[in-house]
Amino acid sequence: MGERRIARSRRRVLILVSGLAALVAGGAALTAPTAVGAGTTAATSAFPVADPDTVRAANGTYVTYGTTVPAGRGKRCEGATGKLYVPVLVHGSGNSVGLTDCASDDALPGGPGSWAEPGGAVWAPGVVRYGDRYFMYYTASRKGSGQKCIGRAIASDARGPFRNAGGWACPPGGRWAIDANPFVSGNTMYVTYRDDAITSGAETGLSTVRTDSEGRAVWSSRRDVLKSTDITWDTRKSNSSTHVVENPSMWRMPDKHWYLMWSGNNWDSPRYATGIADCGTTPLPGSRCKPLRRGVERPYFGYTGATGISPYKGLPDNRRGPGGMDVFKAADGSPRVVWHWWDGTLRRPMTGSLTRGADGFTVR
């Protein structure tokens, strides 16, 4: 009888341990921890920033922007209050990027420009320093139609306030233009964005275009860089049957090639994930970018739990639904990334270092 009781006790311990392991693997913890795995430089924030974008400001700090956050959601600091059209998180310095758990400012306190629905939300702001100014491209709903389009705003400081400079892209026929991400190469600025004007029906696409010195698009330079028909791992949105490729970011590596990150699948699911493609040696490629590591059939980075997408690699903490990944540079020029993950209700940001070895790109 004693031996049977001991055996039953051991089985109960094994079941408990197995259950805890399953919960961890399934992402049951819905809040971001303050620590990450050994050997990583990743950092996480409790502030609910979706579609994050990070720049290194002139004073050496890092500024992360995100989609509109309503009053009462997330911690405020430095006097920030109420609804934040474009929340600003200020963190780190030098090569230490980190993150913070509070929002310091609203970078676009007046909300979207006069072309958009007054008082409406701002989504996926992308910011770049170009010369001695900062240019923001953001998504909002077009006044009177609800069509999602891109606006432009300019500031002299990374924290803002940004001044609206009008609509930037609003395709004909109600097609969407969203998720603009600006970058600078040499003395020229470019913008990569989701451009549904290059596709039809349920398909979506990504384009890159050169701008003039005021950030206005030179439309004759526009190039297709990816379409949803180029991959098979994107899923249909349950409410619109759209094949989703969005939230792009382009950057250049020492091999002189330009690379594209993008997100696919539904943002509000563990299946939201990140792809990487090689775009060749110019920021305006002559043909569409080539997905890496069997990237036609699977994402590059994603949640490695039971979602059926089988990403090539996971990310620090293996959070569900990692997407909106943006590449930026630290003080020493090394590539860093910021992205968001989905906790079952809200999205929260993380930052990390982007490295490359024999097995490809890794975030740590």
C-alpha positions in Angstrom: 0.0 0.0 0.0 2.9 2.4 0.9 4.5 1.8 -2.5 1.2 2.4 -4.3 0.7 5.7 -2.5 4.2 6.8 -3.4 3.6 5.9 -7.1 0.3 7.8 -7.1 2.0 10.8 -5.5 4.7 10.7 -8.2 2.1 10.6 -10.9 0.3 13.6 -9.5 3.6 15.6 -9.4 4.3 14.6 -13.1 0.8 15.6 -14.1 1.2 19.0 -12.4 4.6 19.6 -14.0 3.3 18.6 -17.4 0.3 20.8 -17.0 2.4 23.8 -16.1 4.7 23.2 -19.1 1.7 23.1 -21.4 0.3 26.3 -20.0 3.7 28.0 -20.6 4.0 26.6 -24.1 0.4 27.7 -24.9 1.2 31.3 -23.8 -1.3 31.2 -20.9 0.4 34.1 -19.1 -1.2 37.1 -20.5 1.1 39.8 -19.2 4.6 40.4 -20.4 7.3 39.4 -17.9 10.1 41.9 -16.9 12.8 39.3 -17.6 13.8 37.4 -20.7 15.8 34.4 -21.4 19.6 34.2 -20.7 21.8 35.6 -23.4 19.2 38.0 -24.8 19.1 41.8 -25.0 15.3 41.8 -25.5 13.1 44.0 -23.4 9.3 44.2 -23.0 6.8 46.8 -21.9 3.5 46.5 -20.1 2.2 49.5 -22.0 -0.3 48.4 -24.7 1.4 49.7 -27.9 0.3 48.2 -31.2 2.2 48.6 -34.5 5.3 50.0 -32.9 7.9 52.0 -34.7 11.2 53.2 -33.0 13.7 55.9 -33.9 16.9 57.1 -32.2 16.3 60.8 -31.4 18.9 63.5 -31.8 19.5 63.5 -28.0 20.5 59.8 -28.1 17.3 58.4 -26.5 15.0 56.0 -28.3 11.4 57.0 -29.0 8.7 54.3 -29.8 5.4 55.3 -31.4 2.2 53.3 -31.7 -1.5 53.1 -32.6 -4.0 55.3 -30.7 -4.5 54.4 -27.1 -7.8 55.5 -25.4 -8.0 57.3 -22.0 -7.6 55.0 -19.1 -5.5 52.4 -20.8 -1.9 52.1 -19.9 0.3 54.0 -17.5 1.1 57.7 -18.2 4.2 59.6 -17.1 5.8 63.0 -17.5 2.3 64.6 -17.5 0.8 62.7 -20.4 -3.0 62.3 -19.9 -6.2 61.1 -21.6 -6.4 59.8 -25.1 -3.1 59.5 -27.0 -3.5 59.6 -30.7 0.1 58.6 -31.2 1.5 57.4 -27.8 5.2 58.1 -27.3 7.5 55.8 -25.1 10.9 57.3 -24.4 13.6 54.8 -23.3 17.3 53.9 -23.3 20.4 55.6 -24.7 23.5 54.7 -26.5 23.5 51.0 -27.4 21.1 50.2 -24.5 17.7 50.3 -26.1 15.4 48.7 -23.5 11.7 49.8 -23.1 9.5 51.6 -20.6 6.2 50.8 -19.1 4.7 54.3 -19.5 3.8 56.8 -22.2 5.4 60.3 -22.0 3.7 62.2 -24.8 1.2 62.3 -27.6 3.3 62.9 -30.8 0.2 63.9 -32.8 -2.0 65.7 -30.2 -4.3 67.2 -32.8 -5.2 63.8 -34.2 -5.3 63.0 -37.9 -5.4 65.8 -40.5 -8.4 67.5 -42.0 -8.6 64.9 -44.8 -9.5 62.2 -42.2 -12.5 61.6 -39.9 -12.2 64.2 -37.1 -11.3 62.6 -33.8 -10.7 59.3 -35.4 -8.0 56.8 -34.5 -4.5 56.8 -35.9 -2.9 53.5 -36.8 0.6 52.3 -37.4 2.6 55.5 -37.4 6.1 55.2 -39.1 8.7 57.9 -38.3 12.2 58.7 -39.7 14.7 61.4 -39.2 15.4 63.1 -42.5 17.9 66.0 -42.3 17.0 68.0 -39.2 13.3 67.1 -39.3 11.2 64.0 -38.4 8.6 62.7 -40.9 5.6 60.7 -39.7 3.4 58.6 -42.0 0.2 57.4 -40.3 -3.0 55.6 -41.2 -6.5 57.0 -40.6 -10.0 56.7 -42.0 -10.8 59.0 -44.9 -13.5 61.6 -44.1 -16.9 60.5 -45.3 -15.9 57.1 -46.6 -14.1 55.1 -43.9 -11.5 54.1 -46.5 -8.1 53.6 -44.8 -5.5 56.0 -46.2 -2.1 57.4 -45.2 -1.4 61.0 -44.0 1.9 62.8 -43.5 3.1 65.0 -40.6 6.4 66.8 -39.8 8.2 67.8 -36.6 11.5 69.3 -35.4 11.7 66.9 -32.4 11.2 63.2 -32.3 8.7 63.5 -29.5 6.7 66.0 -31.5 4.3 67.7 -31.7 4.0 66.7 -35.3 2.2 69.1 -37.7 -0.1 67.6 -40.2 1.0 68.1 -43.8 -2.0 66.6 -45.6 -3.0 63.2 -47.1 -0.2 61.2 -48.7 -1.8 58.1 -50.3 -5.5 57.2 -50.9 -5.9 54.8 -53.8 -8.9 55.0 -56.1 -11.8 52.6 -55.9 -11.7 52.4 -52.1 -8.6 50.3 -52.0 -6.5 50.6 -48.8 -3.1 52.3 -48.2 -1.9 51.6 -44.7 1.1 50.9 -42.5 3.6 53.3 -44.0 7.3 52.8 -42.9 9.8 55.5 -44.1 13.5 55.0 -44.3 16.5 57.0 -45.6 19.2 55.8 -48.0 22.0 58.3 -48.7 20.3 61.6 -49.2 16.9 60.2 -50.2 13.8 59.1 -48.3 11.6 56.2 -49.3 8.4 54.8 -47.9 7.3 51.2 -47.9 3.6 50.6 -47.2 0.7 48.2 -47.7 -0.6 49.2 -51.1 -3.8 47.4 -52.1 -3.9 49.4 -55.3 -1.4 46.9 -56.8 -3.8 44.0 -56.2 -7.5 43.2 -56.6 -10.3 41.5 -54.7 -9.2 39.8 -51.5 -5.4 40.2 -52.2 -3.1 42.8 -50.6 0.3 44.0 -51.6 3.4 46.1 -50.5 5.0 48.9 -52.4 8.1 51.1 -52.0 8.2 54.7 -53.4 10.8 57.5 -53.4 9.9 60.9 -52.0 10.9 64.4 -52.5 12.6 66.6 -49.9 9.2 67.3 -48.2 8.3 63.6 -48.0 5.8 63.7 -50.9 5.7 60.6 -53.0 7.3 60.6 -56.4 4.7 58.2 -57.8 6.6 57.4 -61.0 9.2 55.6 -58.8 6.8 53.2 -57.1 7.7 49.5 -57.2 5.8 46.4 -56.1 7.9 44.6 -53.5 5.5 41.8 -52.4 2.0 40.5 -53.0 -0.2 38.2 -50.9 -0.2 35.9 -53.9 3.6 35.4 -53.4 3.1 33.4 -50.2 0.7 30.7 -48.9 0.9 31.1 -45.1 -1.3 34.2 -44.9 -4.8 33.4 -43.7 -8.2 35.0 -44.5 -9.6 37.5 -42.1 -12.9 36.1 -40.8 -14.8 39.3 -41.3 -13.5 40.2 -44.8 -11.8 37.2 -46.4 -8.7 39.4 -47.1 -5.3 37.8 -47.6 -3.1 39.8 -45.4 0.4 41.2 -46.0 1.0 44.4 -44.1 3.3 46.3 -41.6 6.4 46.4 -43.8 9.9 47.5 -42.9 13.0 47.7 -45.2 16.6 47.9 -44.2 20.1 47.3 -45.6 22.7 44.8 -44.4 26.5 44.9 -44.8 26.1 42.6 -47.8 24.6 45.6 -49.6 21.3 43.9 -50.0 18.0 45.4 -49.0 15.7 43.2 -46.9 11.9 43.4 -46.3 10.1 42.4 -43.2 6.3 42.1 -43.2 3.4 40.7 -41.2 0.8 38.2 -42.3 -2.4 36.6 -40.9 -4.9 38.1 -38.5 -3.4 40.5 -36.0 -5.7 39.2 -33.2 -4.6 35.6 -33.3 -1.5 33.6 -32.3 -0.9 33.1 -36.1 0.1 36.7 -36.8 3.7 36.3 -37.8 6.7 37.9 -39.6 8.2 37.1 -43.0 11.6 38.2 -44.4 12.5 38.6 -48.1 15.6 39.6 -50.0 15.0 42.6 -52.3 18.4 42.9 -54.0 20.8 45.7 -54.0 18.5 48.7 -54.4 15.7 50.1 -52.3 13.5 50.2 -55.4 13.9 46.6 -56.6 13.4 45.7 -60.3 11.3 42.7 -59.3 9.4 41.6 -56.3 11.4 40.5 -53.2 12.2 36.8 -52.6 10.9 35.3 -49.3 13.7 33.6 -47.3 13.9 30.1 -45.6 11.0 28.5 -47.4 9.2 31.8 -46.8 6.5 31.1 -49.4 5.0 28.4 -47.2 6.0 29.6 -43.7 6.8 32.8 -41.8 10.4 33.5 -40.7 9.6 34.6 -37.1 6.5 33.5 -35.3 5.0 31.8 -32.2 6.2 28.2 -32.1 3.2 26.8 -30.2 0.4 24.9 -31.7 -0.8 27.2 -34.5 0.0 25.2 -37.6 2.2 27.9 -39.2 5.6 26.3 -38.3 7.8 29.4 -38.4 11.5 29.1 -39.2 12.4 30.6 -35.9 10.9 31.8 -32.7 11.5 35.1 -30.8 12.6 35.9 -27.2 9.9 34.8 -24.7 8.0 33.1 -27.6 5.0 35.3 -27.3 1.9 34.8 -29.4 1.2 36.7 -32.6 4.5 38.6 -33.1 4.2 41.2 -35.9 4.6 44.8 -36.9 8.3 44.3 -36.7 10.3 47.4 -37.5 14.1 47.6 -38.0 16.1 50.6 -36.6 19.7 51.3 -35.7 21.4 51.7 -32.3 24.1 54.2 -31.7 26.8 51.9 -33.0 24.8 51.3 -36.2 23.8 47.7 -35.3 20.3 46.7 -36.4 17.6 46.5 -33.7 14.0 45.5 -33.9 10.8 46.5 -32.2 7.6 44.4 -32.6 4.3 43.7 -30.8 2.7 40.5 -29.5 -0.9 39.7 -28.7 -1.9 38.8 -25.2 -5.4 37.7 -26.1 -6.9 41.2 -26.0 -4.2 43.8 -26.4 -0.9 44.1 -28.2 2.3 44.9 -26.3 5.8 45.9 -27.6 9.2 44.3 -27.3 12.6 45.3 -28.6 15.7 43.2 -29.4 18.9 42.9 -31.4 18.9 41.6 -34.9 21.9 39.4 -35.8 22.7 37.2 -38.7 24.8 34.0 -38.8 25.1 30.8 -40.8 21.4 29.9 -40.0 20.1 33.3 -41.0 18.6 36.2 -39.0 18.0 35.9 -35.2 16.5 38.2 -32.7 17.9 38.1 -29.2 
